Structures are given as C-alpha cells and as structure tokens.
C-alpha cells in the first residue's frame, strides 16, 4: 500500500467516525464519556409519598393536591381529579429513568435542546422534597426528550412518554365520573322522568318505594341502577361556570337522578337536559354546579324505566321454612287446615278435614311454588276497588301463619286471562297467572297424599277377590289356605294370578293425581259403565276390610279415571293398572 492510499483511507476513517459521533449525539444514545447517568432513576421518590403536583405547559399551569385519600385539581379552579391520571403522572416521577446525558462542559446553549424555554415543567412535592424537571426538544429519533433538573448540571435524555404524560390538560386531569359514592352505602335513590317521580329508600337491607306509591321495590333492579351510577362518565367538558343553563335544557331538565349515602343528608343530583348529535348525546350537570358536560345518552336507557319495572314482583312475603300453618278457604268455608308438628322430624299434618294424610313434600313444594310466583301486573291502588274485582268477598282465601305467630291472608278471584289477588289490609290489587286460581280450587288435593289405600300384608289376610268386566265376572275365596272359586265349578284357580293381582292392586294403590268433579256426574267419567272393577275383602288385626276399585273411561292415552265405591273422590290411574285387571285370568289354563 503506497503513502497516498494510506492518507486517503485515514481521511475516510476520520469522516466516518465524525458522522457516527454527530449522529450519536442526536439520536438519544450518548457517547461513552457521557454515560455516567444511564439507567439511573430521574428521582428517588415513592409514588404514594407525593401529595402535590404542578404541570406548566403552553403558558398554562395546573395544580393538583391530595386531601386525605382524594386528589383535587386546585388550579386554575377546584374540581375533583381523575385518580388514574394523577397516579400515572406521579408514577413517572418514581419510575422515570435517565437514558443518557450530555456533559455540562459540552453544552454550548440550552436553546439547542429546547431547555431555555422548556416545553413542559413538572413539579412534585413529597414531604420536604420538591422535585422539578424541565422538558425540551425531542431527540433525533423521536424516542427520547431532553431534560434538566436542579440536581443535574448535565442535559439529560429521558423517555419520550414523559413529555406526553406531563403535557396534560385540564380535561385529562379532571375526574370523568359524575357521581362520587360507595354503592354499598347508598340508602336513597330518586329518579324523575318526564311527569313521573320515583323515590326509594333502603331499610334493613331491603329497598322500598316511597313514590309514586308505597310498596316493596325490586331490590335487584334498584341495586343495578345504583351500581351503574358509579360508572357513569363524562364524554366532554363544555362550559364551566355557565351563566345560562337554560340553553342546555338544564333549568327544566328532562331527567334527574339523585343518590344519597347512609349518614349523609344531601343527595348527589345529576340533571340531564337537551339531546345533541341525533339523540346520541345529552347535556348534563350536577345540581348546584354550573359546569356543563356531555354524556352518552344510551348509558341512561337502563336507569330511567317505568314505575312498574322498579316495583317488587314478589307477592307472597314469607319464607317457606318459616311457615307453621296453612288454611285454605273456598267460598268462605275452611277447606284445608295443614299445620306443622315440630319434633324429631318436622312434618305437616292435615287438621281439616280429618283422617287424611299429607303427601310427603307436597306442602314444601306448594310453599316453594308460591314463594317463586311473580306479579304479572299492578291493577289498582284504590282502597274501594276490591269488590269490583271479586276480591271482597273473595272465592278463595289463603291464610299463612308463621312460626312467629304473624298471620297474613291473601285473597284470589278468577278473571278471563289472569287471577286477581290482593293481601288483606292492603289496597294494592295485582294480577297473577290464570292457572293459580284453578290450583287453589283443588282444595285438599293440593296436599292430600296420593296413596289411595295400603294394606299391611304382614298383618292382613285377604280371603276374597272379585274381578268384573263387561260380560264377565270372576270370584275366588280363600279356604283352608287354598284359593277356590266361589260356588266351585271344579275348575282349578291360578294361584299365581291371584297373588299377582293382590300384589299389584290390593296391597298398594297410588293415584297419579286427583280430579275435581266440577259439577260432572259419574257418567261423565265412565263410572256408569265401568271398564272394569276390582274388589277384595281382608281381615287386618281383627278388623274386616272391604274395598272396590272402579275403573271408568280413558282420561287420555296414558290414564284412566278411577274411584273407590265408597268414596266420591276421583283420581287418575295408569293404563297398565286397568289392563292388568282386565287381562288377569284366574282359571288355571294348563
């Protein structure tokens, strides 16, 4: 390599090195000589220790101060602060890191870095410490920003996001929430919508409606409204200290929502005025404030509903496990009286009519269904209206007595498409499902055991069986331990068939359900020309027993009407029971 070539290469190397050095000084990556602060925190402070913040940008100054646990914007005027935004700003004082620096002896003019007139000055107070940082120009690659603090003589390079965070405005600093309350502590709610005024109070954990009528409130829906109020937010800030709220429709607001916390006398009131943006937005302000904001209209659709939506749908105000006695009156006459007898195992017993057992779990099931019934509609609040709806006197009255001795009576009357109902002593008339009235008319059958009869085969001896069907009659008797035909014709009895019919039909009979006569005669159920009859006689503990089961006509493709000869009660039995009687052949066929 000759001398000339060597000189040229040296010059090129110097030029390349110079370019690298120049580029390095502008792209946010400091030269080795200036790397002594790299990775060092901008300030030594904890976010939670900061109690005051000041941001100065574009000739504006914003001051935020912590009062107890809450932050407020105190300049240019006092408003609630956005806690999230404040935490973001305060955290940058703790976690801001120096990426590089330019030594003091290399700084020719602060204007080269935009620090003679900083774009942003941010200050934080943490106890006796005052922490200030000035932010200037961005670095060449826009990923950093030049900065200075009183504690550093060098020009520092910090992350670009500090400029974004500290260049805040009043709208970002202000709290966007309209209400400030703890939903769990709210005990008062008011909703005004057009000409409807609704007022609710919470007492002993339950919500009550005070206006427009006094009634139990739908606790779930009230709590949904209260919960949603916490999250209602401002879209835009329009005007502070407005001199004319009428132009926003806020002197006579279309809607009003007010919330009160327990222990407080005053309500927080939100007023909603004129719509804008084709009904998508609405002007709003808090009562007592002249600060006008814009909110999203659809956020309030689920809050302002009809009175009907906020009234409790629960009509029966008892818990099934607390019921001691049930009385059912049909046309003023006591039809059923069922009472719980406490003991080793609490059970309900039929007191009236006597000598009828209660179906296991029927009472609990009945009470459970009642407790789950919801009001279909609210009909009237007029104290004189009951006779017009057939409720005074009422054809059906249900009286529930609790273990505490509290007694409540409910009245019911039929209608074309529903059941009218009211609680005695309460003017409110409501409607329930149409089927409910028919269910009450079943009277004893609501609770009565479906066991038609049962025979203790260990103590009873059956000695007579009669099967009758159209054009056919078979009688067998038990003599000397053997079954024989009555008036024996010499044919041998199929003892297996006898035992089978006794096991399936004589020992135990369970009705599918009981049927109301509703003015119908025996002929309407096919008892004048029965499908078949089954009779037996037995001796049980010295007592003679005789029963005749009459099977009428088909009730449907799965059941027959049936009754006992000595009882007017009609019940349903499965098809197979009738077929078993009809198909039983008592003569030996082999």
GUVEXLO-130811 format. One record per atom (N, C-alpha, C): residue in one letter; y, z, x. Coordinates in steps of 0.05 Angstrom, whole numbers, plus 5000, padded with zeros to 4 digits. Last residue first. Layout:
BEGIN
AYZX;...
END
This chain:
BEGIN
X350856432929;X348656332945;X345956362931;X354856652898;X354356362895;X352056262911;X356457202860;X355057112884;X354256822879;X362857232829;X359957192827;X358857102854;X368257232841;X366857482843;X363757452840;X372656862874;X370256822858;X368457072862;X379456742877;X377356932882;X375056892863;X383656402863;X381356282877;X379056482883;X387456732840;X386356512825;X383656412837;X388757082882;X387557192857;X386156972842;X390756722920;X388456892927;X387157002902;X395056502894;X392856332899;X390356492907;X398456952894;X397456842868;X395056672873;X399256992949;X398157222934;X396957122908;X401656512965;X398856562974;X397656802958;X406856542946;X404956362933;X402056442940;X409557212945;X408956962958;X406856802944;X413557462891;X411357502909;X410757222922;X419257802865;X418057552875;X415757622894;X419958182803;X420158142832;X418857882840;X422658572752;X421558312760;X421958282790;X421459142713;X422559032738;X421058772746;X419159392671;X420759152665;X421759012690;X412359612673;X415059622684;X416559372677;X406959562661;X408359802651;X411159822661;X405259102688;X405159112659;X406759342647;X409658872739;X407459052731;X407559072700;X411058182756;X411858452747;X409358612741;X413657582786;X411557772781;X412658032770;X414556892804;X415557132791;X413157312785;X412656632869;X412256662840;X413756902830;X414756192923;X414556452910;X413956422880;X415455692944;X414255892961;X413756152947;X418055342910;X415555252922;X414155452940;X419955822859;X420555602877;X417855522890;X417556102819;X420456132822;X421555902840;X412355932776;X413555892802;X416555942801;X410956462728;X411056182737;X412356172765;X407557072738;X408756882720;X408756602731;X402657542743;X403957332758;X404957122738;X402158222736;X402357972721;X403857772738;X397858742750;X399858572762;X399758302747;X396559372728;X396159092721;X398458932732;X393259992743;X395559802747;X394659522739;X391860672738;X391260412728;X393660232731;X388861272761;X390961072765;X390060802753;X387761952752;X386961682745;X389361492747;X386862432802;X388762302783;X387862022778;X383662642841;X383362732814;X385162612793;X385362332886;X385762622885;X385662742857;X385061792847;X386161872872;X386862172870;X381361272821;X381761562819;X382661662847;X383260662788;X382260822811;X382761112805;X383059982766;X383260272760;X382060422783;X386759362763;X384759542775;X385259832765;X388158682751;X388258962742;X386159112758;X391958102751;X390158262767;X390458552759;X392857462721;X393257752721;X391157882738;X396456832724;X394057002727;X394857292725;X400656582699;X398856422717;X396256572721;X402056762631;X401856812660;X399956622674;X405756662585;X403356512592;X402956532622;X409757032587;X408356992561;X405756832565;X411957002637;X410057222632;X408657202605;X415656622654;X412956542652;X410956762646;X420856752652;X419656792678;X416656712677;X422156672600;X423756522620;X422456542648;X418957042573;X418156762573;X419656592594;X421757512578;X419357472594;X418457182595;X428857302578;X426457432567;X424057382585;X435257472607;X432957292603;X430557452592;X439457792622;X439157722594;X436857542588;X438657872677;X441057732668;X440657632639;X434458072710;X433757922686;X436157762675;X434258002781;X435658102757;X434857932733;X428858132824;X430357932809;X431658062785;X427258322892;X427458382863;X429358182850;X422858032941;X425458112932;X425258182902;X417558052957;X419557912974;X422357992967;X414058672952;X415558452939;X417358312960;X407658862969;X410458852979;X411858612966;X402459272956;X403859042946;X406759062954;X396059502973;X398959502981;X400159242970;X390959512949;X391759732967;X394859742971;X390459042918;X390459312905;X391559522923;X390658582951;X392358612927;X392558892916;X387458592996;X389858422996;X391758482973;X383258952983;X384858983008;X387458833007;X381258732936;X382359012936;X384159052961;X379558242952;X381658252933;X382958532931;X375458412989;X377758252998;X380058262979;X371758672956;X373158822977;X375658672987;X370158232925;X371458472913;X373058622934;X367857902963;X370157812949;X371658042936;X363558232979;X365558152999;X368158062985;X360458242932;X361958492941;X364058432962;X359357872882;X360057812910;X361758042921;X354258092840;X357158102847;X357458032877;X349357702804;X350057892825;X353057862833;X347957682735;X349057562759;X349857772780;X346657962690;X344557922710;X345557792735;X350758092660;X349257852652;X347157782672;X353358712641;X351958552661;X350358322649;X358258952625;X356558812606;X354758622621;X361458812686;X361558962661;X360058812640;X357558722744;X359258602723;X359158782699;X358159202798;X356659052778;X358558932758;X357759482862;X359459332842;X357659172824;X355160132876;X354959842877;X356659722855;X355260672870;X356060562896;X355860272899;X354160742817;X352160832837;X352760702864;X358560232801;X356560422791;X354560482813;X364559942787;X363060072809;X361160272797;X365359322754;X365559612755;X363859712778;X369058732736;X366958862752;X367559162752;X370658172698;X370858462701;X368558562717;X374257572688;X372057702702;X372658002706;X375857002651;X376257292653;X373757412667;X379256402632;X377256542649;X377956832651;X383356132608;X380656052602;X378456192618;X387856292659;X387456132635;X384556042631;X385356912685;X386856672689;X386256492665;X384257562709;X384657392686;X386257142693;X380258062734;X381757822741;X381857642717;X379458742745;X379558532725;X381258302735;X375659282767;X377359062775;X377158852753;X374359972782;X374559762761;X376459542771;X374560362818;X371960332805;X372060112783;X376860612879;X377260402859;X374560352845;X378861212901;X376461062896;X377060872873;X383061502952;X382661382926;X379961222925;X383561683003;X383361882983;X382661762955;X383861223034;X382261443044;X381761663023;X387260883008;X384360823006;X382661043018;X392560982973;X391361112997;X388361082995;X396360442954;X394060602947;X392860722972;X402760262930;X401060302953;X398860502945;X407459802901;X405560032900;X403960032926;X412059542920;X411559572891;X409559792886;X416659602968;X413859672964;X413459722934;X421959542975;X420459312966;X417459362962;X426260072954;X424059972972;X422659732959;X433059962937;X430360032930;X428259912949;X438159792947;X436959992965;X434060042960;X439159392911;X440459372938;X438959552957;X436859532864;X435359352881;X436659302909;X440359832836;X438459972852;X436959792871;X444959302834;X444559582829;X442459712848;X446458792831;X443558832835;X442859132833;X451858762831;X450458772805;X447458822808;X453158682884;X453358952873;X451858972846;X452258122887;X450558312903;X450758592892;X456257922854;X453457892846;X451558082861;X460558042887;X460358172861;X457458152851;X459757722932;X459658012935;X459258142908;X460457182925;X457657282924;X457557592924;X465857082935;X464857082907;X462157212905;X469157482983;X467257272977;X466157302948;X475457752958;X473257742977;X471357512969;X482457882953;X480057732944;X477957732967;X486358462932;X485458252951;X483158092939;X491758862918;X489458722907;X488858482926;X494759482929;X494059222941;X491559112928;X495759992912;X496559772894;X495559502904;X491060502913;X492560312929;X493160072911;X487760802881;X490160932893;X491860752910;X481860462901;X483160642882;X485460792895;X482659832929;X481860102934;X483360282914;X480259222899;X482359402908;X481259672914;X478558532887;X477958802895;X480458962901;X475257952861;X477658112864;X476958402871;X471557462890;X471257722878;X473957872882;X471956752872;X472056982890;X471357242875;X472356362834;X471756282862;X471656512882;X472956632785;X471556372787;X470656302815;X471257332792;X473157112787;X471656852792;X469558022777;X468857742784;X471157552778;X471758612812;X471558462787;X471058172795;X471659282838;X471058992841;X470858862813;X474159832876;X473659702851;X473359402854;X472360402914;X473160122914;X472359992888;X474061052935;X472860882915;X474060602917;X472461562981;X474161332975;X472661152956;X472762223005;X471562042986;X473461812980;X471162653057;X473062463047;X471662263029;X467262953081;X467863013054;X469962833041;X465462813130;X467762993130;X468463083102;X461762423119;X460762693127;X462962903127;X464462073061;X463862103090;X462762383095;X462661693006;X463361963015;X462561993044;X464661162967;X463461232993;X464561513000;X463460822908;X464661062920;X463161142945;X464860242873;X463260352895;X464760592908;X464459952811;X465960132828;X463960252849;X465259412767;X463659522790;X465459712806;X468859312727;X465959302721;X464259412743;X474559742722;X473059542737;X470159542729;X479759792672;X477459902687;X475959672701;X481959482724;X482559742712;X482159722682;X481058972742;X480359192760;X481059462749;X482458482721;X479958602712;X479058842729;X487458322732;X485358212749;X482558342743;X490558612698;X490558322696;X488458192713;X490059142717;X488659062692;X488558752689;X493259122767;X490359152767;X489059062741;X498859102767;X497458852765;X494458882761;X502359512778;X501559472750;X499659232746;X503659492831;X502059722822;X501059682793;X503258912869;X504359022844;X502559252834;X501458602908;X502258882916;X503359032892;X496158122909;X498458252896;X498958522909;X492657832946;X493457732919;X495957852909;X490557583006;X492057802994;X493357702968;X483857353020;X486757313015;X487957563003;X479257553044;X479657263043;X482657203039;X477558063088;X479157983065;X479557683067;X470758123112;X473658083117;X475057993091;X465458563127;X466758383107;X469758363113;X463158953158;X463858703171;X465158503152;X461959373125;X463959413146;X464859153159;X457959133093;X460559193082;X462759223103;X453859103131;X454958853120;X457658903108;X452959643140;X453759473162;X454959213152;X451159813090;X453659913100;X454759743123;X446359513088;X448359483068;X451059573078;X443559723132;X444159443131;X446359383111;X443060263117;X444560193141;X445359903141;X439860173071;X442560293069;X444260223093;X435259943092;X436859793073;X439659903071;X432060233127;X434260083139;X435959933118;X426960253078;X427860323106;X429960133116;X428860323011;X427760143031;X428760223059;X427560932979;X429560752991;X428160583012;X423761042918;X424261072946;X426260872956;X424761372858;X424761122872;X425361162901;X425461842830;X422761742834;X422661462845;X431761732795;X429761892810;X427161742812;X437261272805;X435161402788;X433061542806;X439261802845;X439361702818;X439061392820;X437861912897;X438162142879;X438262052850;X434261652948;X435361582922;X435461822905;X436161813015;X434261842993;X435761772967;X436361663085;X437561653058;X435461673037;X435562093141;X434661883124;X436161893098;X435162333207;X436862293184;X435962053168;X430262743229;X430962463228;X432562413203;X430663283223;X429763183248;X430362893251;X436463213181;X434163363190;X433263273217;X440163053123;X440063103152;X437663273159;X440062553078;X439062823083;X438762863113;X444762173044;X443462223069;X442562513071;X443861872980;X445062072997;X443462113023;X445561462926;X443961492950;X445361672970;X445461282864;X446561502880;X444661542903;X446960782817;X445460862841;X446961092854;X449660782769;X447160632771;X445560722795;X453661082724;X452561122750;X449860982751;X457960652687;X455560822687;X454360842715;X462060292688;X462660572684;X460360762684;X459559812701;X460759842675;X461160132668;X456260142750;X456259882737;X457259932708;X457360482810;X457660492781;X457860202770;X454360782863;X454960522852;X455060542821;X455361192919;X454961182890;X455960902880;X452961472977;X453861222965;X453361242935;X454361933030;X453261873004;X454561622993;X455861933084;X453962133075;X452762063048;X457661543141;X457361563111;X455161763104;X458261453194;X459561693184;X459161733154;X455960973208;X454561213217;X455761473206;X459760593187;X457160643174;X455760903182;X466360783180;X464360713199;X461660783187;X471260503135;X469360713143;X467560603165;X474660173099;X475560333121;X473760573128;X474059533079;X472659783078;X473359953103;X477359103097;X477859233071;X476559503069;X480558773149;X478558973142;X479259113116;X484458453165;X482558333147;X480458543138;X491258663171;X488458713177;X486658583156;X496258163180;X495158393165;X492158413171;X497957723207;X498157973221;X497158213205;X497357283173;X495857283198;X495857553212;X500957403131;X498057413126;X496457433152;X505857283153;X505157563148;X502157593145;X505056743201;X505656853175;X504857153173;X507756773269;X505956683249;X506556823222;X509956733329;X511256743302;X509456613282;X506156643369;X507356903365;X508456933337;X504456133377;X502456323370;X503556603364;X509355883391;X507955803367;X505956013358;X511755993438;X512256183417;X510756103391;X510955593474;X510055863482;X510156053459;X513455143455;X510655183448;X509555453456;X518655163479;X518255233450;X515355293444;X520555453538;X518755253527;X518055333498;X527655603545;X524855673545;X523155443533;X533755713578;X532055523563;X529155603567;X539056193569;X536856063584;X535455863566;X545056553577;X543456363561;X541456213579;X547457183577;X546256993594;X544356813578;X549657593551;X550857333545;X549757123564;X545958123518;X546657963542;X547857693534;X544658333471;X546358493488;X547058353514;X538258023471;X540358163455;X541958343474;X537257483514;X536457753507;X538857883492;X536556803492;X537957013507;X536857283498;X535356083490;X534656363485;X536456553500;X533855433465;X535655623478;X534955903471;X527855073477;X529555223459;X531355403475;X523854463477;X525154693489;X526954823469;X521854073444;X520154183465;X521254433478;X525353823409;X523854063400;X521954183420;X527853423439;X526053353417;X524253583408;X531253743473;X529053573484;X526953523463;X532154353435;X533154123450;X530753973462;X533954823383;X532054663399;X533454443414;X537755443382;X537355163376;X535255033394;X534656073395;X536655913380;X535855623376;X532056713397;X531456423401;X533256263383;X532457323430;X533457153409;X532956863416;X529057923442;X529357643450;X530257483426;X530158593458;X530258383437;X530758113449;X527259203467;X528058963482;X527858733463;X529659773432;X527859543433;X528959333453;X530560463449;X531560193445;X529359983447;X527660923460;X528960893434;X529760603428;X521261053489;X523960923490;X525060893462;X516261253482;X518161423496;X520961303498;X513060623487;X512960903479;X514861073495;X517360053482;X515360203496;X515460493486;X518259503438;X519159773446;X516759913460;X520958863425;X518759023435;X519859293444;X522358313383;X523258563395;X520858733402;X524457663370;X522157833378;X523258073393;X526757193324;X527457423340;X524857583346;X529456543308;X527256733311;X528156963329;X534456313302;X532356233284;X530056423285;X540556713305;X538056603317;X535956533296;X546456673303;X544656703280;X542056573288;X548056633354;X549356833338;X547856883312;X545356213377;X544356483384;X545956703370;X546355673381;X544855773358;X543956053361;X549655513420;X546755513427;X545055613404;X554455603399;X553855323406;X550855293414;X554756163396;X554256003372;X553455723378;X556356403442;X553456373438;X552856203414;X561356353482;X560756253455;X557756203452;X561656543532;X563756633514;X563256543485;X556556763575;X557556563556;X559556683537;X554557003623;X556957093610;X558256883592;X551456413648;X551856703649;X554456773637;X547455883627;X550155983629;X550056293629;X542055713640;X544055533630;X546855643636;X536155683676;X538455853670;X540755673663;X529755473652;X532255423665;X534355633657;X525155743634;X524955483648;X527455423664;X522556403635;X524956233633;X524455963647;X516556633602;X518356583625;X520556393618;X512057123580;X514056923572;X516056883594;X508457523593;X508357273609;X510357063601;X509057913556;X509457983584;X509757733601;X507557683508;X510457723514;X510957793543;X502057703507;X503357443514;X506357473520;X501358233491;X500458143518;X501757883526;X503458213439;X504658393459;X503858303488;X499857843416;X502757783417;X504057953439;X495058133421;X495357863434;X498257793437;X496158573390;X495858613419;X496058343434;X496158323340;X498558453349;X498458483380;X490858153336;X492957953338;X495558073347;X488058643336;X487458443356;X489758243359;X490058913290;X490559013317;X490158803338;X493058743236;X490858623252;X491358693281;X495059353202;X495559103216;X493059003230;X495159643138;X493959633164;X494459363176;X501659683107;X498859623107;X497759643136;X507359573071;X505959783087;X502959733085;X510658953080;X509259143064;X507959343082;X513458653119;X514658683093;X513158873073;X513559293152;X514959083137;X513458823140;X509559573176;X511459723160;X513059533142;X502859573195;X505059403187;X506959573170;X499959903252;X500559903223;X502959713218;X494759963300;X497359833292;X497559833261;X492160543331;X491860333311;X494660223304;X493160983364;X491560763374;X491160533356;X496561313335;X493861403341;X492061173348;X500360763317;X499961053312;X497061113317;X505160283326;X502560373335;X502360673332;X508359863279;X508460093296;X505560173303;X512159283261;X509559413266;X509959653284;X515258833216;X515559063234;X512859203236;X518258223199;X515858383202;X516358603222;X521657823155;X522058033175;X519558203176;X523157173138;X521057373140;X521757573162;X526456743138;X527156953120;X525157183121;X525556593204;X526856493180;X527556723162;X522657133230;X522356843230;X523356733203;X521957683271;X523557563250;X523357263252;X518258223290;X518257923291;X519857833266;X517258783331;X518658663308;X518758363312;X513559343351;X513859053352;X515258953327;X511759913389;X513459793368;X513759503372;X509160103432;X508460223406;X510160123383;X506559953496;X508159863473;X507259993448;X503460063539;X505160283530;X506860203505;X500759613553;X499159833544;X500860063533;X504759273573;X503559213547;X501959453536;X510659483599;X507759513604;X506459483576;X516159013608;X514859243596;X511859243603;X520958593603;X520058773625;X518859023611;X521657903585;X521258193579;X520458343604;X522357423613;X524357503593;X524157803587;X521857263681;X520657383658;X522857473639;X524257093727;X523956893706;X522657013680;X529157403765;X526657443751;X526457243728;X532557023816;X532557173791;X529757183779;X531956703860;X531856993864;X531657143837;X532556193840;X529956263851;X529656563854;X537856203823;X535756153803;X532956223814;X540556273872;X540556493852;X538256453832;X536556023927;X538856023908;X538556233888;X535056023997;X534456063969;X536956043952;X533455934051;X535455764038;X535055784008;X528956214067;X531556354068;X533756194055;X524955824060;X524856074046;X527556214045;X526555394093;X526055354064;X526255614049;X526755644142;X529155514132;X528955474102;X521555794149;X523556004147;X526155894135;X518755324156;X518755434129;X520655664127;X518955184211;X520755054192;X520955194165;X518355724257;X517155534238;X519255434218;X523055704313;X521355844294;X520255634274;X525755784376;X524655584358;X522655724340;X531956064399;X529056084393;X528255844375;X535956124454;X535655984428;X532655964423;X536856784482;X535756514482;X536056384454;X538157284471;X540357114481;X539456824482;X536257704417;X535457494436;X537857334445;X538258044380;X536458164400;X535657964422;X540957754342;X542557924360;X540858034383;X537857104343;X538057374332;X539757534351;X537256424324;X538256634342;X538356894328;X533755784321;X534556044310;X535656224332;X531655144299;X532855314320;X533955564307;X525254994272;X528155024268;X529255214290;X519854514264;X521054764273;X524054774268;X518454024250;X516554234245;X517554504253;X521453574263;X521953704237;X519953924230;X521553384314;X519253304297;X519253444269;X526253604334;X526053314332;X523753234313;X528154184292;X527354054317;X526753764312;X534054294252;X531154264255;X530554134282;X539454734266;X538254484262;X535254494264;X539255424249;X540855184253;X539354934247;X539656094227;X538055854229;X539855614230;X539856764249;X541356524242;X539656284246;X537857404227;X537057154241;X538856934230;X537658114233;X539057864225;X538057634241;X536458754211;X535258524224;X536558264214;X537659404222;X538759174209;X537858934225;X534760044212;X534659784226;X535959564209;X534160504184;X536660474200;X536860204213;X530660184133;X531460444144;X534060404159;X531759554138;X529359714137;X529959984150;X534858994114;X535259274122;X532659414118;X535958324136;X534258514122;X534958794132;X539057694129;X539157964140;X537458144123;X540257024148;X538657214132;X538657484145;X544156464144;X543956724157;X542556914139;X543755764153;X542956004138;X543056244156;X546455434187;X545955344160;X545255574142;X551655694231;X548855684221;X548655584192;X555455444272;X555855484244;X553055474230;X552755444320;X555555534320;X556455594291;X547755234314;X547955524312;X550855634315;X546154724323;X547054794296;X547455094292;X545154594373;X542854704359;X543554784330;X549954454394;X547754264398;X545254344381;X553054894386;X553254684366;X551054474369;X552455194431;X550855274407;X550955054386;X551754884493;X553554924470;X551854984445;X548054974534;X550754884540;X552754944517;X542955344557;X544455294533;X547355214541;X540355514601;X540255234596;X541755154571;X540756064603;X542155914624;X542055614620;X537556224560;X540456254558;X541856074578;X531955784546;X533256004560;X536255994558;X529255664485;X530855524506;X532455744520;X522555744460;X525355834464;X526655664486;X517455794408;X518455714435;X521355804437;X515856044364;X514155834374;X514955744402;X515656684337;X517156504355;X515256304367;X514156824269;X513356814297;X515056614312;X514457244212;X515657024227;X515057044257;X512657704188;X510657524199;X511757274213;X517158004171;X514858134185;X513157934200;X520457634148;X521557804170;X519257934185;X517157434110;X517857254132;X519157414155;X516857824071;X514557794088;X515157614112;X521757754044;X521357994061;X519057954080;X520557274016;X522757294035;X522357524055;X516257443984;X515957214002;X518057224023;X518457853954;X516257913973;X515957683993;X522157553924;X523057763943;X520957823963;X518657253892;X520457123911;X521557313932;X516257663863;X514657493880;X516357353901;X520457893834;X518958053854;X517357883873;X526457673820;X523757573819;X522157713842;X530858183794;X530057993815;X527157913810;X535658253742;X533058313753;X532258093773;X542658253765;X540458163747;X537858253759;X549458293779;X546858433778;X545058323756;X552357773820;X552457963798;X549658083795;X551357523870;X554157543860;X554457713835;X548658163879;X550957983884;X549957703883;X543958403865;X546458553860;X548958393866;X537758333839;X539858173852;X542458323845;X532958843849;X535058723833;X536758543851;X526259103846;X528358963861;X530458843841;X523159743838;X524059483828;X526359373845;X521860243852;X519860043857;X520759763849;X528160433871;X525460543865;X523360343872;X531059853881;X531660113867;X529060223857;X533059423931;X530759553918;X531659823907;X537258853926;X536859133934;X534559243918;X540358263950;X538258383934;X537658663944;X545557793949;X544658053959;X542658163939;X547957183972;X546257323952;X545157573964;X553356753981;X551956993990;X550457123967;X555256104002;X554456293981;X552956523993;X556055714040;X558355864031;X557756064009;X550755554052;X552655374038;X555055514026;X548356214053;X547855934056;X549755764040;X545656834065;X548156684064;X547656394071;X542257374038;X542057094047;X544756954044;X539758014048;X542157854043;X541657574055;X536258574023;X536158314034;X538858174028;X533059214029;X535559054023;X535358784037;X528659464044;X529859554019;X532359394011;X522559444079;X525059304074;X526159384046;X517559654082;X519759824091;X522559704085;X513959264069;X514459474049;X516759664057;X513758954117;X514958844092;X515759064073;X515659234178;X513659214157;X515059134131;X517558944241;X518259084216;X515959044197;X520058644291;X518058854289;X518659024265;X521157934288;X522058214285;X519658404283;X518157504309;X521057494309;X522357774306;X512657614353;X513957634326;X516957634329;X510757124401;X511857384396;X513057394368;X509356604412;X507356764398;X508357044392;X513656574467;X511856424450;X509756614439;X517256774503;X517256894476;X515056774458;X516556484550;X516056764551;X515956904524;X517355944560;X515156024542;X514756324540;X520655664594;X521855794570;X519755894551;X517755424633;X519755624642;X520855774618;X514855034605;X513455284615;X515455504622;X518754804550;X517654784577;X516555044586;X516854824480;X518654904502;X517254854529;X516754404428;X514954514448;X516454574473;X520354164395;X519554424388;X517554544407;X522253684414;X520153684394;X519053954387;X526053714453;X526953664425;X524753674405;X523853784502;X526053964495;X526953934466;X520253374506;X519253644502;X521453834493;X523452944517;X522052954491;X521153244485;X525053084569;X527053054548;X525753084521;X520153084596;X521753324595;X523753324573;X518552554589;X516852764578;X518453024576;X522552294617;X522252244588;X520652474575;X521652484669;X524152544655;X523952514625;X516652274680;X516952564679;X519452644664;X518051734681;X516151834661;X516452134657;X521551734725;X522551654699;X520751764677;X518051884767;X520352054760;X521451994732;X514551444766;X513551714760;X515851904753;X518051034782;X516851034755;X515851304747;X519151204834;X521351194815;X520251194786;X514051154857;X515351424856;X517551424836;X513250604854;X511550784839;X512751064836;X517250424890;X517350354862;X515750544845;X515450644939;X518050724928;X518250674898;X510650364946;X510650654943;X513250754931;X512449844952;X510849914929;X510850214924;X515149895001;X516649814977;X515149894952;X510950015037;X513150215032;X514550155006;X504449815014;X506849805031;X508949995021;X497650005017;X500050005000;X502550005018;
END
